Amino acid sequence: MSSATTEQAGKKRLNVFVLLPLIVFAALAVLFLVRLWSGDPSRLPSALIGHPAPKTDLPPLAGLTARDGKPIPGLSNAAFPGKLTLVNVWASWCIPCADEVPFLEKLAQDKRIKLVGINYKDPTDNARRFLNRYGNPFAAVGVDASGRTSIDWGVYGVPETYLIGRDGTIVYKLVGPITAENLDGALNREIAKAVAAAR
Protein backbone atom coordinates (compact mmCIF):
# COMPACT_ATOMS: atom_id res chain seq x y z
CA MET A 1 0.00 0.00 0.00
CA SER A 2 1.47 3.34 -1.02
CA SER A 3 1.96 6.17 1.45
CA ALA A 4 -0.61 8.28 -0.49
CA THR A 5 -3.26 5.55 -0.05
CA THR A 6 -2.40 5.19 3.63
CA GLU A 7 -2.65 8.95 4.06
CA GLN A 8 -6.10 9.03 2.39
CA ALA A 9 -7.39 6.22 4.63
CA GLY A 10 -6.10 8.09 7.69
CA LYS A 11 -7.89 11.29 6.59
CA LYS A 12 -11.19 9.39 6.14
CA ARG A 13 -10.89 7.94 9.64
CA LEU A 14 -10.07 11.42 11.00
CA ASN A 15 -13.12 12.89 9.23
CA VAL A 16 -15.38 10.22 10.77
CA PHE A 17 -13.99 10.93 14.24
CA VAL A 18 -14.46 14.68 13.74
CA LEU A 19 -18.05 14.20 12.56
CA LEU A 20 -19.00 11.59 15.20
CA PRO A 21 -19.72 14.12 18.02
CA LEU A 22 -21.77 16.21 15.61
CA ILE A 23 -23.78 13.13 14.54
CA VAL A 24 -24.37 12.10 18.17
CA PHE A 25 -25.43 15.67 19.09
CA ALA A 26 -27.83 15.85 16.14
CA ALA A 27 -29.38 12.48 17.07
CA LEU A 28 -29.86 13.58 20.69
CA ALA A 29 -31.36 16.91 19.58
CA VAL A 30 -33.86 15.12 17.33
CA LEU A 31 -34.78 12.70 20.14
CA PHE A 32 -35.23 15.63 22.57
CA LEU A 33 -37.49 17.54 20.14
CA VAL A 34 -39.60 14.46 19.36
CA ARG A 35 -40.12 13.83 23.10
CA LEU A 36 -40.85 17.52 23.73
CA TRP A 37 -43.43 17.85 20.96
CA SER A 38 -45.10 14.53 21.66
CA GLY A 39 -45.73 15.44 25.30
CA ASP A 40 -49.06 16.77 26.50
CA PRO A 41 -48.58 19.33 29.30
CA SER A 42 -52.09 18.59 30.54
CA ARG A 43 -50.89 15.10 31.46
CA LEU A 44 -48.11 16.21 33.81
CA PRO A 45 -48.16 13.90 36.79
CA SER A 46 -49.06 15.17 40.22
CA ALA A 47 -47.58 13.72 43.39
CA LEU A 48 -50.80 14.71 45.16
CA ILE A 49 -53.10 12.32 43.28
CA GLY A 50 -54.55 9.93 45.86
CA HIS A 51 -53.61 12.20 48.77
CA PRO A 52 -55.79 14.59 50.79
CA ALA A 53 -56.08 18.14 49.47
CA PRO A 54 -53.41 20.37 51.03
CA LYS A 55 -54.31 22.61 53.94
CA THR A 56 -56.36 25.39 52.43
CA ASP A 57 -57.62 28.41 54.33
CA LEU A 58 -58.10 31.27 51.90
CA PRO A 59 -60.11 34.46 52.50
CA PRO A 60 -62.98 35.41 50.19
CA LEU A 61 -62.56 37.85 47.30
CA ALA A 62 -63.63 41.13 48.90
CA GLY A 63 -66.80 42.62 47.43
CA LEU A 64 -67.72 39.55 45.38
CA THR A 65 -71.40 38.70 45.72
CA ALA A 66 -73.77 36.14 44.26
CA ARG A 67 -76.82 37.14 42.21
CA ASP A 68 -78.90 37.20 45.39
CA GLY A 69 -76.51 39.76 46.90
CA LYS A 70 -74.96 37.38 49.43
CA PRO A 71 -71.15 37.41 49.69
CA ILE A 72 -69.32 34.54 47.97
CA PRO A 73 -67.35 32.65 50.66
CA GLY A 74 -63.62 31.99 50.71
CA LEU A 75 -62.18 28.50 50.44
CA SER A 76 -61.14 26.02 53.11
CA ASN A 77 -60.79 22.25 53.37
CA ALA A 78 -64.24 22.16 54.96
CA ALA A 79 -65.67 22.72 51.45
CA PHE A 80 -64.37 19.40 50.11
CA PRO A 81 -65.90 16.46 52.00
CA GLY A 82 -69.35 15.23 51.04
CA LYS A 83 -69.45 16.27 47.37
CA LEU A 84 -67.16 16.05 44.37
CA THR A 85 -65.39 19.40 44.14
CA LEU A 86 -63.67 20.91 41.13
CA VAL A 87 -61.01 23.44 42.18
CA ASN A 88 -59.98 25.84 39.41
CA VAL A 89 -56.85 27.98 39.89
CA TRP A 90 -57.16 31.20 37.87
CA ALA A 91 -56.05 34.83 37.58
CA SER A 92 -57.34 37.93 35.80
CA TRP A 93 -54.01 38.39 33.99
CA CYS A 94 -54.22 34.86 32.53
CA ILE A 95 -55.58 34.93 28.95
CA PRO A 96 -56.45 31.18 28.83
CA CYS A 97 -58.42 31.70 32.07
CA ALA A 98 -60.83 33.99 30.19
CA ASP A 99 -61.09 31.44 27.37
CA GLU A 100 -62.15 28.65 29.73
CA VAL A 101 -64.95 30.58 31.48
CA PRO A 102 -67.73 29.24 29.17
CA PHE A 103 -66.63 25.69 30.02
CA LEU A 104 -66.54 26.53 33.73
CA GLU A 105 -70.07 27.92 33.41
CA LYS A 106 -71.11 24.61 31.87
CA LEU A 107 -69.45 22.68 34.72
CA ALA A 108 -71.15 24.92 37.29
CA GLN A 109 -74.49 23.55 36.02
CA ASP A 110 -73.38 19.95 36.62
CA LYS A 111 -75.24 18.82 39.76
CA ARG A 112 -72.68 16.08 40.43
CA ILE A 113 -69.98 18.57 41.38
CA LYS A 114 -69.34 21.79 43.26
CA LEU A 115 -67.09 24.29 41.41
CA VAL A 116 -64.79 26.51 43.46
CA GLY A 117 -61.89 28.78 42.56
CA ILE A 118 -58.50 29.81 43.84
CA ASN A 119 -57.56 33.30 42.68
CA TYR A 120 -53.78 33.27 42.17
CA LYS A 121 -51.58 36.33 42.86
CA ASP A 122 -54.12 38.85 41.69
CA PRO A 123 -55.05 42.36 42.86
CA THR A 124 -58.56 42.24 44.36
CA ASP A 125 -60.06 44.83 42.00
CA ASN A 126 -58.69 43.06 38.92
CA ALA A 127 -60.02 39.69 40.05
CA ARG A 128 -63.47 41.11 40.81
CA ARG A 129 -63.59 42.96 37.46
CA PHE A 130 -62.62 39.73 35.67
CA LEU A 131 -65.53 37.82 37.24
CA ASN A 132 -67.95 40.69 36.64
CA ARG A 133 -66.90 40.82 32.99
CA TYR A 134 -66.78 37.11 32.15
CA GLY A 135 -69.18 35.72 34.75
CA ASN A 136 -68.64 34.01 38.08
CA PRO A 137 -69.12 30.24 37.86
CA PHE A 138 -67.73 29.61 41.38
CA ALA A 139 -69.65 28.69 44.55
CA ALA A 140 -66.60 29.86 46.56
CA VAL A 141 -63.48 31.86 45.69
CA GLY A 142 -60.38 31.81 47.88
CA VAL A 143 -57.73 34.49 47.39
CA ASP A 144 -54.14 33.22 47.28
CA ALA A 145 -52.37 36.58 47.19
CA SER A 146 -48.91 35.19 48.02
CA GLY A 147 -49.21 32.02 45.91
CA ARG A 148 -48.14 29.89 48.91
CA THR A 149 -51.29 27.72 48.95
CA SER A 150 -51.05 27.15 45.19
CA ILE A 151 -47.47 25.96 45.64
CA ASP A 152 -48.72 23.47 48.23
CA TRP A 153 -51.26 22.28 45.65
CA GLY A 154 -48.43 21.73 43.15
CA VAL A 155 -49.60 24.41 40.71
CA TYR A 156 -47.25 24.73 37.71
CA GLY A 157 -49.07 27.77 36.31
CA VAL A 158 -52.58 29.04 35.76
CA PRO A 159 -55.08 27.80 34.85
CA GLU A 160 -55.08 24.40 36.52
CA THR A 161 -58.02 22.32 37.72
CA TYR A 162 -58.20 19.65 40.41
CA LEU A 163 -60.96 17.13 41.03
CA ILE A 164 -61.44 16.35 44.72
CA GLY A 165 -63.31 13.21 45.75
CA ARG A 166 -66.05 13.20 48.38
CA ASP A 167 -63.48 12.14 50.97
CA GLY A 168 -61.31 15.23 50.32
CA THR A 169 -58.72 13.32 48.26
CA ILE A 170 -57.32 14.67 44.98
CA VAL A 171 -58.31 12.26 42.22
CA TYR A 172 -57.37 14.16 39.05
CA LYS A 173 -55.38 17.18 37.88
CA LEU A 174 -55.73 19.05 34.59
CA VAL A 175 -52.86 21.38 33.65
CA GLY A 176 -53.85 24.20 31.31
CA PRO A 177 -57.25 25.57 30.34
CA ILE A 178 -60.44 23.58 30.14
CA THR A 179 -61.35 23.25 26.46
CA ALA A 180 -64.21 21.63 24.56
CA GLU A 181 -61.92 18.70 23.79
CA ASN A 182 -60.67 17.94 27.31
CA LEU A 183 -64.06 18.71 28.89
CA ASP A 184 -65.81 16.16 26.69
CA GLY A 185 -62.88 13.76 27.03
CA ALA A 186 -60.66 13.41 30.08
CA LEU A 187 -62.44 15.72 32.51
CA ASN A 188 -65.96 14.27 32.09
CA ARG A 189 -64.46 10.77 32.15
CA GLU A 190 -62.69 11.49 35.46
CA ILE A 191 -65.84 13.05 36.96
CA ALA A 192 -67.86 9.97 35.95
CA LYS A 193 -65.21 7.68 37.50
CA ALA A 194 -65.23 9.68 40.74
CA VAL A 195 -69.04 9.59 40.87
CA ALA A 196 -69.02 5.80 40.35
CA ALA A 197 -66.31 5.32 43.00
CA ALA A 198 -68.31 7.29 45.53
CA ARG A 199 -71.40 4.99 45.26
C-alpha positions in Angstrom: 0.0 0.0 0.0 1.5 3.3 -1.0 2.0 6.2 1.4 -0.6 8.3 -0.5 -3.3 5.6 0.0 -2.4 5.2 3.6 -2.6 8.9 4.1 -6.1 9.0 2.4 -7.4 6.2 4.6 -6.1 8.1 7.7 -7.9 11.3 6.6 -11.2 9.4 6.1 -10.9 7.9 9.6 -10.1 11.4 11.0 -13.1 12.9 9.2 -15.4 10.2 10.8 -14.0 10.9 14.2 -14.5 14.7 13.7 -18.1 14.2 12.6 -19.0 11.6 15.2 -19.7 14.1 18.0 -21.8 16.2 15.6 -23.8 13.1 14.5 -24.4 12.1 18.2 -25.4 15.7 19.1 -27.8 15.8 16.1 -29.4 12.5 17.1 -29.9 13.6 20.7 -31.4 16.9 19.6 -33.9 15.1 17.3 -34.8 12.7 20.1 -35.2 15.6 22.6 -37.5 17.5 20.1 -39.6 14.5 19.4 -40.1 13.8 23.1 -40.8 17.5 23.7 -43.4 17.9 21.0 -45.1 14.5 21.7 -45.7 15.4 25.3 -49.1 16.8 26.5 -48.6 19.3 29.3 -52.1 18.6 30.5 -50.9 15.1 31.5 -48.1 16.2 33.8 -48.2 13.9 36.8 -49.1 15.2 40.2 -47.6 13.7 43.4 -50.8 14.7 45.2 -53.1 12.3 43.3 -54.5 9.9 45.9 -53.6 12.2 48.8 -55.8 14.6 50.8 -56.1 18.1 49.5 -53.4 20.4 51.0 -54.3 22.6 53.9 -56.4 25.4 52.4 -57.6 28.4 54.3 -58.1 31.3 51.9 -60.1 34.5 52.5 -63.0 35.4 50.2 -62.6 37.8 47.3 -63.6 41.1 48.9 -66.8 42.6 47.4 -67.7 39.5 45.4 -71.4 38.7 45.7 -73.8 36.1 44.3 -76.8 37.1 42.2 -78.9 37.2 45.4 -76.5 39.8 46.9 -75.0 37.4 49.4 -71.2 37.4 49.7 -69.3 34.5 48.0 -67.3 32.7 50.7 -63.6 32.0 50.7 -62.2 28.5 50.4 -61.1 26.0 53.1 -60.8 22.2 53.4 -64.2 22.2 55.0 -65.7 22.7 51.4 -64.4 19.4 50.1 -65.9 16.5 52.0 -69.4 15.2 51.0 -69.4 16.3 47.4 -67.2 16.1 44.4 -65.4 19.4 44.1 -63.7 20.9 41.1 -61.0 23.4 42.2 -60.0 25.8 39.4 -56.8 28.0 39.9 -57.2 31.2 37.9 -56.1 34.8 37.6 -57.3 37.9 35.8 -54.0 38.4 34.0 -54.2 34.9 32.5 -55.6 34.9 28.9 -56.5 31.2 28.8 -58.4 31.7 32.1 -60.8 34.0 30.2 -61.1 31.4 27.4 -62.1 28.6 29.7 -65.0 30.6 31.5 -67.7 29.2 29.2 -66.6 25.7 30.0 -66.5 26.5 33.7 -70.1 27.9 33.4 -71.1 24.6 31.9 -69.4 22.7 34.7 -71.1 24.9 37.3 -74.5 23.6 36.0 -73.4 20.0 36.6 -75.2 18.8 39.8 -72.7 16.1 40.4 -70.0 18.6 41.4 -69.3 21.8 43.3 -67.1 24.3 41.4 -64.8 26.5 43.5 -61.9 28.8 42.6 -58.5 29.8 43.8 -57.6 33.3 42.7 -53.8 33.3 42.2 -51.6 36.3 42.9 -54.1 38.8 41.7 -55.1 42.4 42.9 -58.6 42.2 44.4 -60.1 44.8 42.0 -58.7 43.1 38.9 -60.0 39.7 40.0 -63.5 41.1 40.8 -63.6 43.0 37.5 -62.6 39.7 35.7 -65.5 37.8 37.2 -68.0 40.7 36.6 -66.9 40.8 33.0 -66.8 37.1 32.2 -69.2 35.7 34.8 -68.6 34.0 38.1 -69.1 30.2 37.9 -67.7 29.6 41.4 -69.6 28.7 44.5 -66.6 29.9 46.6 -63.5 31.9 45.7 -60.4 31.8 47.9 -57.7 34.5 47.4 -54.1 33.2 47.3 -52.4 36.6 47.2 -48.9 35.2 48.0 -49.2 32.0 45.9 -48.1 29.9 48.9 -51.3 27.7 49.0 -51.0 27.1 45.2 -47.5 26.0 45.6 -48.7 23.5 48.2 -51.3 22.3 45.7 -48.4 21.7 43.1 -49.6 24.4 40.7 -47.2 24.7 37.7 -49.1 27.8 36.3 -52.6 29.0 35.8 -55.1 27.8 34.8 -55.1 24.4 36.5 -58.0 22.3 37.7 -58.2 19.6 40.4 -61.0 17.1 41.0 -61.4 16.4 44.7 -63.3 13.2 45.8 -66.0 13.2 48.4 -63.5 12.1 51.0 -61.3 15.2 50.3 -58.7 13.3 48.3 -57.3 14.7 45.0 -58.3 12.3 42.2 -57.4 14.2 39.0 -55.4 17.2 37.9 -55.7 19.1 34.6 -52.9 21.4 33.7 -53.9 24.2 31.3 -57.2 25.6 30.3 -60.4 23.6 30.1 -61.3 23.2 26.5 -64.2 21.6 24.6 -61.9 18.7 23.8 -60.7 17.9 27.3 -64.1 18.7 28.9 -65.8 16.2 26.7 -62.9 13.8 27.0 -60.7 13.4 30.1 -62.4 15.7 32.5 -66.0 14.3 32.1 -64.5 10.8 32.2 -62.7 11.5 35.5 -65.8 13.0 37.0 -67.9 10.0 36.0 -65.2 7.7 37.5 -65.2 9.7 40.7 -69.0 9.6 40.9 -69.0 5.8 40.4 -66.3 5.3 43.0 -68.3 7.3 45.5 -71.4 5.0 45.3 
